Amino acid sequence: MNKQFWITDQPISIEEVVKLVSRREAGAINTFVGTVREFTYGKRTLHLEYQAYLPMAEKKLEQLGQEIEERWPDARTAIGHRIGRLEIEDIAVVIAVSTPHRADSYDASRYAIERMKEIVPIWKKEHWEDGEAWIGDQKETKTYPEGSPKKEDMK
Amino acid sequence: MNKQFWITDQPISIEEVVKLVSRREAGAINTFVGTVREFTYGKRTLHLEYQAYLPMAEKKLEQLGQEIEERWPDARTAIGHRIGRLEIEDIAVVIAVSTPHRADSYDASRYAIERMKEIVPIWKKEHWEDGEAWIGDQKETKTYPEGSPKKEDMK
């Protein structure tokens, strides 16, 4: 795997993503792993289905990498996002950011996941016990269908 | 591996640490990986040697886990720290924290690494090009020997 940013329908290895950013100059690697959660504010998910608009999604991930380099010039970033059907506890996304010192690795990794949800065209279909709906991954807390908990109930 | 907190002289697998905290209730796993950096403020490290006061170190890691549970009741934490001789780029520590939602995973993971350096009795011997010194891991930016950069030069 030479790409630093990719979409795949295969399981993602955390070690593989970390290896892409590990280097002699780094002392810190922050990794964010997004997994499929069973219960969201009391609503039970059975499984998820992710779809992406390719190759725009990979292009946007690369843009995200550039934004991080502009803000944290010493950082190196890699992101793999899985699409297709995912079961509970499966890994949907792995973000790894290496930096010389740890504070930057946390800040840049956090930036990466928040920004990813803003700009990368990936959607998920939630299959609940009592129905299903396509949800923009980037707006998961804003576009829940009628009857689901309101944003103000969420912490 | 059933322990959630341990010291070892063997390489640590990131996937193994993540597996210890992965669960159906979690949607986010933040991982911090500390690696051996070659250059620290211009000074070149050849290799490191970590020693821990056992079993106090594991006891303190467990205490840290309890502190996290008190602050983030939905979090689950695992930490593995390696001791012995480590080469450049080797992994010294892996922290993984899972939570239902991502913000908490970042906050609790950051708490873990900062607190670890405060309370866990682990020391490292820096082997530089021009000498060597034992350094309390928890005080790495404060106890550098004479002639090394001052704290105020560090970002």
Interface residues (C-beta under 8 A of the other chain):
Chain A: S13 I14 E15 V18 S22 R23 R24 E25 A26 G27 A28 I29 N30 T31 F32 V33 G34 T35 V36 R37 E38 F39 T40 I88 E89 S98 P100 H101 R102 S105 Y106 S109 R110 I113 K155
Chain B: S13 I14 E15 V18 S22 R23 R24 E25 A26 G27 A28 I29 N30 T31 F32 V33 G34 T35 V36 R37 E38 F39 T40 I88 E89 S98 P100 H101 R102 S105 Y106 S109 R110 I113 K155
